[in-house]
Amino acid sequence: MKLLVDIIGWVGSVMVIAAYGLNSYQKIKSNSIVFLLLNLVGGIALIIYSVYYTAYANTFINVVWVIIAIPALIKLIQKNNNTVM
């Protein structure tokens, strides 16, 4: 179980860093579905990792990260659906 959680943590870290780096170098926009999904899934992975290791300060920041990503993603999807119609 520990190995699986460690892998989940590393994948989450890479996803969040990738989102930040790609956005910083203007490869993706902060309002793109790729950016938001990288942050959402990466944040969830980091929540799993930090809860497993009882690192509650890290859990808190990742919960907030996910709470920010979810409404932004919903808003973007709704905007894209309205554009298509």
C-alpha positions as CSV (number, residue, x, y, z in Angstrom):
1,M,0.0,0.0,0.0
2,K,2.8,2.4,0.9
3,L,4.4,2.0,-2.6
4,L,1.0,2.8,-4.3
5,V,0.5,5.9,-2.1
6,D,4.0,7.0,-2.9
7,I,3.4,6.6,-6.6
8,I,0.1,8.5,-6.3
9,G,1.9,11.3,-4.5
10,W,4.7,11.6,-7.1
11,V,2.2,11.6,-10.0
12,G,0.2,14.3,-8.2
13,S,3.3,16.4,-7.7
14,V,4.3,16.1,-11.3
15,M,0.8,17.0,-12.5
16,V,0.6,20.2,-10.3
17,I,4.2,21.2,-11.3
18,A,3.4,20.5,-14.9
19,A,0.3,22.7,-14.8
20,Y,2.3,25.6,-13.2
21,G,5.3,25.2,-15.5
22,L,3.2,24.9,-18.7
23,N,1.2,27.9,-17.7
24,S,4.2,30.0,-16.7
25,Y,5.8,29.4,-20.1
26,Q,2.5,30.1,-21.8
27,K,2.1,26.6,-23.3
28,I,-1.3,26.3,-21.7
29,K,-3.7,29.0,-20.4
30,S,-5.0,29.1,-16.8
31,N,-8.5,28.8,-18.1
32,S,-7.8,25.7,-20.2
33,I,-9.3,22.3,-19.4
34,V,-5.8,20.8,-19.4
35,F,-4.6,23.2,-16.8
36,L,-7.6,22.7,-14.6
37,L,-7.6,19.0,-14.9
38,L,-3.9,18.8,-14.1
39,N,-4.5,20.8,-10.9
40,L,-7.7,18.9,-10.0
41,V,-6.3,15.4,-10.4
42,G,-2.9,16.4,-9.1
43,G,-4.5,17.9,-6.0
44,I,-6.6,14.9,-5.4
45,A,-3.6,12.6,-5.6
46,L,-1.7,14.9,-3.2
47,I,-4.7,14.7,-0.8
48,I,-4.5,10.9,-0.8
49,Y,-0.7,11.1,-0.2
50,S,-0.8,13.6,2.6
51,V,-3.7,12.0,4.4
52,Y,-1.9,8.6,4.3
53,Y,1.2,10.2,5.9
54,T,-1.0,12.4,8.3
55,A,0.5,15.6,6.9
56,Y,-2.5,17.6,7.6
57,A,-1.1,21.0,6.6
58,N,-0.4,19.6,3.2
59,T,-3.8,18.0,3.1
60,F,-5.4,21.4,3.9
61,I,-3.7,23.2,1.1
62,N,-4.5,20.5,-1.4
63,V,-8.2,20.4,-0.4
64,V,-8.3,24.2,-1.0
65,W,-6.5,23.6,-4.4
66,V,-9.2,21.1,-5.4
67,I,-12.0,23.4,-4.1
68,I,-10.6,26.1,-6.4
69,A,-10.2,23.8,-9.4
70,I,-13.7,22.2,-9.3
71,P,-15.8,25.4,-9.8
72,A,-13.4,26.8,-12.3
73,L,-13.6,23.5,-14.3
74,I,-17.4,23.5,-14.1
75,K,-17.5,27.1,-15.3
76,L,-15.2,26.4,-18.2
77,I,-17.3,23.3,-19.2
78,Q,-20.5,25.3,-19.0
79,K,-19.0,28.1,-21.1
80,N,-17.8,25.7,-23.7
81,N,-21.2,24.0,-23.8
82,N,-23.0,27.4,-24.3
83,T,-20.5,28.3,-27.1
84,V,-21.3,25.1,-29.0
85,M,-25.1,25.7,-28.8
